[in-house]
Amino acid sequence: MGSSFRLSVRIWFSMGILIFGYLISTGYAYYISRSIQNSLPDISNFAVHSTELSQKIPRDFEQQIKFYGSAIITHDPEMLEQARNKAREIEAGLKQLKDLKGINKNLDLKIDKILIIFKKYTDTSDLIHQKTIQGETSGEILQQINQLANERDKIKIELEKLSGEVQKNLSENVLSIISRVKKNNLRNMGFAIIVIIISVLIINWLIRKSIIGTLFRITERLYESSGKVAKISSDISYASSELAEGASEQALYIAQASASLENLSIKTKQNALDTEQARISRNKTYDNINELSAYIEKTAGAMSSIKHRGYEIQQIIQTINEISFQTNILALNAAIEAARAGESGSGFAVVAEEVRTLALRSAQAAQDTQELIQKTVEEIRSGSNLLKQTKDVFAATAEQNHQMGELIDRITQASEEQVHKIEDINMTMEEIDSIVQQNKYNAEIFASVFIKLNGQSEKMSYFIRKLKGLMEYRQQIRVKIALKGEFTNIKTGQVEPFLTRDISANGVSIITSNYLDQGVEGEINISSNNIQFPWLKGFVVRTKEKNDENGKFISGIQFINLSPKIEEVILDILSTDMEQHQ
C-alpha cells in the first residue's frame, strides 16, 4: 500500500508540474497582454501630440520670421513683441515634444540641440532688431543680420528634419510592440514546450523506475488520480475560456486604438488640405507683390519724367531772367535819354520807369519760381530714392514669399508622407489584431484539448495495465534474426563484417570470419532495409568456433553505455519484429 501511495504521489506530482507550468504560462501571457494593452494609449497619445507639434513648430517659426521682417519695415515695437511671443510658443512646443512619453534618446538630444540653437537665435534677433527699430544701420548691424539669416536657415533645416525623426520614433514604438508580442508568443510557446517535455521526462522516469512490479497494486489509486486529472482538466478548460475572453477584450482595445489612428489620419489629411490652401494664398500674395512692384516701377518713371520737366522749366526761367535783365538795362537807357531830352522826355521817362519796375518784378518772380522748382526737383530726387528703397524692400519681400512658398510645399509633402506612415501604422495594428485573434483561437484550442484530456484519463488504467505486461515482456525479448553489420575495433580501427544470430536489449550474438578477442571494445553498426538501428557500443564477452566447414566464429557482445532513449529504441524495434513474426 505504501509503494502504491508513493507511485500515486509521483504521478500526481508529474501531472501537477505539467498543469502548474501551463497555469504559469497562461498567467504570464495574460500579464504580457495587459502590459501591451496598457502601452497602446501611450503610443496613440504620442502619435497625436508629436504629429501636431512637429507641424505647428515650423509654422510658428515662419510667423516669427514674418514678425521680425514687419518690425524692420514698419519700425513697430509691437511686431517685435509678437515675434517674442512666437519664440516663447516655439520653446514651449519643443519642451512639450521632449516631455512626451515614448520619445527615444536620439530625438531627445536633437530637441535639446534645437532648443539651444533657437534660444541663441532668438536672443540675438531681439537685440539686433531692437537696434534696427531705433534707427541703427551700421555695417556691423548688417553683418549680424546676414549671420542671423544663416542661423535662421539652419533652424529651418533642423525643424524640417524634426518631423521625420518624430515619425521614425513613432514607427520604432509600434515595431517595438509588435516585436514584444512576437517574442512573448515565442517565449510562451517555448516555456509550455519545455514544461511539457520536462513533465513527460519526469513521468517517463517515474514509470520506468516505479511502475514495473507495482502497477497492479496501485490500480485503484490510478483510477482516483484519473478522476482528479479530469477535474483539473475541467478547471484548466475554464481558465482557457477566461483567457479567450481576455483576448477578446484585448482585441476590443486594439480596435479602439485603430479607430484613434484613423481619426489621426483624417486630421493629418485635413492639415495637408489646409497647407495647400496656404500655398494658394501665398501664390496670390506673390502675384499682388509683383503687381505692386510694377506700379512702383511706373511711379518711378513718372517721377523721373517730372524731374526732367523741372530741368526744362529751369532753363525757361533762366531765359526769362535774361530777358528781364535786358529789359531793365533798356529801361535804364531810356530813362537816361529822357533826362537828356528834358521836359519833352518826361513822359517817356515815366514809361521807362514803369518798364524797369516791371522788369525787376519779372526777375524777382522768375527767381522765386526757380527756387521753388529747385526745391521741387530736390524733393522729387529724395522721393525717387525712397521709391527705390521701397522697391528693394518689396523685392526682398517677394523673395521671402518665394522661400515661404517652397517651405509650404515641403510641409505639404511631409503631411502627405505622414498620411502614408499613419496608414502603414493602421496596417500594423491590423496585424497585431490578427495575432491577438490567433491567441484567442489558441486559448479555445487549449480548452478543447483539456476537455479531450478528461476523456482520455478514463482510458488511463487500461493503457497502464497494457504497459505493465508489455514492459515485463519486452525486457526478456531476444529475437532470432539475420542482419548484416560491422564491428569496428575502437583501438585499432579494424572493421570486421558480421551476421547477427539473435538480438536482445542487452546484447547481440554475431557470426564473423575472424576471431574476436575477449574484452575488445568496438562500435556496432547493424544495417537493414526496413529497420533503422542506432549506433551502438559494446565489448566481446566470449568467442567460440562454429562447428561447420566454413570456419566461422560466434561471438557474444554486450552493449555498454546505453542511454534510456537508445534502449527504448531497441525495445521498440524488437517488439515490432516479434509482432511481425507472430
Number of C-alpha atoms within 10 A of each C-alpha: 10 9 14 20 14 13 23 20 15 17 20 18 16 21 20 16 19 21 19 14 19 19 16 15 19 19 14 15 20 18 12 16 19 15 11 17 18 13 14 19 16 14 21 18 16 21 23 17 15 24 21 18 18 22 20 14 23 23 17 19 21 17 16 23 18 18 21 24 19 18 22 19 13 11 18 16 17 13 19 23 16 17 26 19 14 21 23 15 16 23 18 14 19 20 15 13 22 20 11 17 11 17 19 17 11 11 17 16 12 16 19 15 12 18 18 11 16 20 15 12 18 18 12 15 22 16 10 19 21 19 15 19 17 13 11 14 12 10 9 10 15 14 11 14 17 12 12 17 15 12 16 20 11 15 19 16 12 17 21 19 13 20 23 16 17 21 19 14 21 24 18 15 21 18 14 12 18 18 12 15 19 14 12 16 16 12 15 18 14 13 16 19 15 14 19 19 13 15 20 16 13 18 19 15 13 15 18 12 11 17 21 15 12 14 21 14 16 20 18 14 17 23 17 13 20 21 15 15 23 21 14 19 23 19 15 21 22 16 18 23 19 16 22 24 15 18 24 18 15 22 20 13 17 21 15 14 19 21 13 18 22 16 13 21 20 14 15 22 18 13 18 21 15 13 19 17 13 16 20 14 13 17 15 12 15 19 13 13 17 15 12 14 19 13 13 17 15 12 14 20 13 13 18 16 12 15 21 13 14 18 16 12 16 19 13 14 20 16 13 18 21 13 15 22 17 14 21 21 14 16 22 17 14 21 21 14 16 20 15 12 13 10 11 11 16 16 11 17 23 14 15 23 17 13 19 23 15 16 23 17 13 18 22 14 15 20 17 13 15 21 13 12 19 17 12 15 20 13 13 18 15 12 14 19 13 13 17 15 12 15 19 13 14 17 15 13 17 19 13 16 18 16 12 16 19 13 18 22 16 14 22 21 15 17 22 17 16 20 19 14 17 22 16 13 19 19 13 17 20 15 13 19 21 13 18 22 17 13 18 22 15 15 23 19 16 18 24 17 14 21 20 14 16 21 14 13 20 15 12 16 19 11 11 17 13 11 16 18 13 13 15 12 11 18 14 12 16 18 18 16 13 15 17 15 17 19 23 19 17 13 9 8 11 11 14 16 17 24 18 19 17 16 20 19 23 18 20 21 21 24 22 21 15 14 16 21 13 14 12 15 21 23 18 25 17 20 15 11 6 6 13 12 15 14 11 17 20 22 21 20 17 15 19 13 15 14 10 8 6 8 12 16 19 23 25 21 25 18 21 13 10 14 9 11 9 16 17 14 16 20 21 14 16 22 19 13 15 14 8 8 8 6
